[in-house]
Amino acid sequence: AEERRSLVQRLRDEVSDTKKQKRDKVLADRQKARDKAARIRAMRNEEATRNYEAKIRHIQEEGEEVDGIIKGYMQESQQLLETLKRLEGLQQASNLTAADIETV
């Protein structure tokens, strides 16, 4: 009877150990999966960050280009304004007619 109890106890211990091993393996697999998911999220976040940074640089470059165009137009309109003022000055000084100014 003692031998039988010892055998039953040994079997219970083996079953318990097997259950613990399986539980530990499941927990380890879950942790691996969580770690892998975290690495994937991090890589995606880094990629998204690089994409947004590239878009921001592109927008900034376009903005600089637009600024250059606007400055060119401002200079041109300033030159036209100065020309108009000179023509008005000439008209007042010499009483030129509108037809005369068009020929200038």
C-alpha positions as CSV (number, residue, x, y, z in Angstrom):
1,A,0.0,0.0,0.0
2,E,2.9,2.4,0.8
3,E,4.4,1.6,-2.5
4,R,1.1,2.4,-4.2
5,R,0.8,5.7,-2.4
6,S,4.3,6.6,-3.4
7,L,3.6,5.7,-7.0
8,V,0.4,7.8,-7.0
9,Q,2.3,10.7,-5.4
10,R,5.1,10.4,-8.0
11,L,2.5,10.4,-10.9
12,R,0.8,13.5,-9.4
13,D,4.1,15.2,-9.1
14,E,4.9,14.4,-12.7
15,V,1.5,15.6,-13.9
16,S,1.9,18.8,-11.8
17,D,5.4,19.3,-13.3
18,T,4.1,18.8,-16.8
19,K,1.3,21.3,-16.2
20,K,3.8,23.8,-14.9
21,Q,6.1,23.3,-17.9
22,K,3.2,23.8,-20.3
23,R,2.1,26.9,-18.4
24,D,5.6,28.3,-18.4
25,K,6.0,27.6,-22.1
26,V,2.6,29.3,-22.9
27,L,3.6,32.3,-20.8
28,A,7.0,32.4,-22.5
29,D,5.3,32.2,-26.0
30,R,2.9,35.0,-25.1
31,Q,5.8,37.2,-23.9
32,K,7.6,36.5,-27.2
33,A,4.5,37.4,-29.1
34,R,4.1,40.7,-27.1
35,D,7.8,41.5,-27.6
36,K,7.5,40.9,-31.4
37,A,4.3,43.0,-31.6
38,A,6.1,45.8,-29.7
39,R,9.1,45.7,-32.1
40,I,6.7,45.8,-35.1
41,R,4.9,48.8,-33.6
42,A,8.1,50.6,-33.0
43,M,9.3,50.0,-36.5
44,R,6.0,51.2,-37.9
45,N,6.2,54.3,-35.7
46,E,9.7,55.0,-36.9
47,E,8.7,54.6,-40.5
48,A,5.7,56.9,-40.0
49,T,7.9,59.4,-38.3
50,R,10.3,59.4,-41.2
51,N,7.5,59.7,-43.7
52,Y,6.0,62.7,-41.8
53,E,9.5,64.3,-41.5
54,A,9.9,63.9,-45.3
55,K,6.5,65.5,-45.9
56,I,7.3,68.4,-43.6
57,R,10.7,69.0,-45.4
58,H,8.9,68.9,-48.8
59,I,6.3,71.4,-47.6
60,Q,9.0,73.6,-46.2
61,E,10.9,73.5,-49.5
62,E,7.7,74.3,-51.4
63,G,7.1,77.2,-49.0
64,E,10.6,78.5,-49.7
65,E,10.0,78.3,-53.4
66,V,6.7,80.2,-53.0
67,D,8.4,82.8,-50.9
68,G,11.0,83.3,-53.7
69,I,8.2,83.7,-56.3
70,I,6.4,86.2,-54.0
71,K,9.6,88.2,-53.5
72,G,10.1,88.3,-57.3
73,Y,6.6,89.6,-57.8
74,M,7.0,92.1,-55.0
75,Q,10.3,93.4,-56.6
76,E,8.6,93.5,-60.0
77,S,5.6,95.4,-58.7
78,Q,7.9,97.8,-56.8
79,Q,9.8,98.5,-60.1
80,L,6.5,99.0,-61.9
81,L,5.4,101.4,-59.2
82,E,8.7,103.3,-59.4
83,T,8.3,103.5,-63.2
84,L,4.7,104.8,-62.8
85,K,5.9,107.4,-60.4
86,R,8.6,108.5,-62.8
87,L,6.1,108.7,-65.6
88,E,3.7,110.7,-63.5
89,G,6.5,113.0,-62.6
90,L,7.4,113.4,-66.3
91,Q,3.7,114.1,-67.1
92,Q,3.4,116.8,-64.5
93,A,6.7,118.3,-65.5
94,S,6.1,118.4,-69.2
95,N,2.3,118.1,-69.4
96,L,2.4,115.1,-71.6
97,T,-0.8,113.5,-72.7
98,A,-1.8,109.9,-72.1
99,A,-1.0,109.1,-75.7
100,D,2.5,110.5,-75.3
101,I,3.0,108.4,-72.1
102,E,2.0,105.2,-74.0
103,T,4.8,105.8,-76.5
104,V,7.3,106.1,-73.7
